[in-house]
Amino acid sequence: MGKSDPRVHAYGDVDELNAQLGLARACTEDQELDAELIRLQRDLFALGAQLADPSATVASRSTKALLQDSDVARLELAIDRFDAELMPLRNFILAGGTSCGATLHVARAVCRRAERGMVALDPAVDPVLLRYINRLSDLLFVLARAVNQRAGVTETIW
């Protein structure tokens, strides 16, 4: 598989997303957020492994390289947990806020790009991976808002 192959681009986007989460970890002292981001980074390694190995050779030998519906459900719970501390949105907001919040907004955008690339792959990606990456972008949006709120930074309305 060449470097210009769409599958290589897809797992490259996932790798970039993982690096963005590392950057977010570097600019926060919030232990709850750090623990969440570490878990997401581990998940993204598994997702990247599954993208790079469509025949599931690696995943069949290592459960840590396999994302499942339970991982998607865990994202849903995290979205609900962090969203519970936020005011409901009634307007669009501009990305920004604290360094960590802005980094998480960038991570969300990279996540959306990764999702678009994954949807286009042939052979098709495991639907669990698509559900995971879709829900992850929503979690990253909620995390960006939560980080900014915890820091007392007001969101900028569009």
C-alpha positions in Angstrom: 0.0 0.0 0.0 1.5 3.3 -1.1 1.6 6.5 1.0 -1.0 8.1 -1.4 -3.5 5.3 -0.7 -6.8 6.5 0.9 -6.4 4.0 3.7 -3.0 5.4 4.6 -4.5 8.9 4.6 -7.3 7.7 6.9 -5.0 6.3 9.5 -2.7 9.3 9.1 -5.7 11.5 10.1 -6.3 9.3 13.1 -2.6 9.6 14.0 -2.9 13.4 13.7 -6.0 13.4 15.9 -4.1 11.3 18.5 -1.3 13.9 18.5 -3.9 16.7 19.0 -5.2 14.9 22.0 -1.6 14.7 23.3 -1.3 18.5 22.8 -4.5 18.9 24.8 -3.1 16.8 27.6 0.0 18.9 27.7 -2.0 22.1 28.3 -4.3 20.9 31.0 -3.9 20.2 34.7 -7.4 18.7 35.0 -6.9 15.1 36.0 -10.4 14.0 35.0 -9.8 15.4 31.5 -6.3 13.9 31.3 -7.6 10.4 32.2 -10.3 10.8 29.5 -7.8 11.9 26.9 -5.4 9.0 27.7 -8.3 6.5 27.2 -9.2 8.2 23.9 -5.5 8.1 22.7 -5.4 4.3 23.5 -8.7 3.9 21.5 -7.2 5.8 18.6 -4.2 3.4 18.5 -6.7 0.6 18.2 -8.7 2.4 15.6 -5.6 3.1 13.6 -4.5 -0.6 13.8 -7.9 -1.7 12.6 -7.7 0.7 9.7 -4.2 -0.4 8.7 -5.2 -4.0 9.0 -8.6 -4.5 7.2 -8.2 -8.3 7.3 -8.3 -8.1 11.2 -5.1 -10.1 11.6 -3.8 -8.0 14.5 -7.2 -7.5 16.2 -7.8 -11.2 16.2 -4.7 -11.6 18.3 -4.9 -8.5 20.6 -8.1 -7.3 22.2 -6.4 -3.9 22.9 -6.3 -3.4 19.1 -10.1 -3.9 18.8 -12.8 -1.3 19.3 -16.3 -2.6 20.0 -19.8 -1.3 20.6 -19.0 -1.1 24.3 -16.4 1.6 23.5 -19.0 3.6 21.6 -21.3 3.3 24.6 -18.5 4.5 26.8 -18.2 7.6 24.6 -21.9 8.2 25.0 -21.6 8.1 28.8 -18.7 10.5 28.7 -20.6 12.9 26.5 -23.5 12.8 28.9 -21.2 13.2 32.0 -19.4 16.3 30.6 -22.5 17.8 28.9 -24.3 17.7 32.3 -22.2 20.6 33.5 -22.8 22.8 30.5 -25.5 25.2 29.6 -27.6 24.1 26.6 -26.5 25.7 23.3 -28.9 28.0 21.7 -26.5 29.5 19.2 -23.4 28.4 17.2 -20.2 29.2 19.0 -16.8 30.0 17.6 -13.9 27.7 18.3 -11.4 29.1 20.8 -11.3 29.8 24.5 -8.3 28.5 26.5 -5.4 26.9 24.8 -6.7 23.5 25.8 -10.2 24.3 24.7 -9.0 25.6 21.3 -6.8 22.5 20.9 -9.8 20.3 21.5 -11.8 22.2 18.9 -9.0 21.6 16.4 -9.0 17.9 17.4 -12.8 17.8 16.7 -12.2 19.2 13.2 -9.4 16.6 12.6 -11.8 13.9 13.9 -14.4 15.0 11.3 -11.8 14.8 8.5 -10.8 11.3 9.7 -14.5 10.3 9.6 -14.9 11.6 6.1 -11.9 9.6 5.0 -13.0 6.4 6.7 -16.5 6.6 5.1 -14.9 6.6 1.6 -12.7 3.5 2.1 -13.0 0.4 0.0 -13.3 -2.2 1.4 -15.6 -0.6 3.8 -14.6 0.1 7.4 -16.2 -1.9 10.2 -19.4 0.1 11.1 -18.3 0.1 14.8 -15.3 2.2 13.8 -17.5 4.7 12.0 -19.9 5.0 15.0 -16.9 5.4 17.3 -15.3 8.2 15.3 -18.6 10.0 14.8 -19.4 10.0 18.5 -15.8 11.0 19.3 -16.1 14.2 17.4 -19.2 15.0 19.5 -17.3 14.2 22.7 -14.4 16.5 21.7 -16.9 19.3 21.2 -18.3 18.8 24.6 -14.9 18.5 26.2 -13.8 21.8 24.6 -16.8 23.5 26.0 -16.3 21.9 29.4 -12.6 22.9 29.6 -13.5 26.5 28.7 -16.3 26.6 31.2 -14.2 25.1 34.0 -11.6 27.8 33.3 -14.3 30.5 33.4 -13.9 31.5 29.8 -17.2 32.6 28.1 -18.0 31.1 24.7 -18.1 33.5 21.8 -21.4 33.4 20.0 -21.4 33.4 16.2 
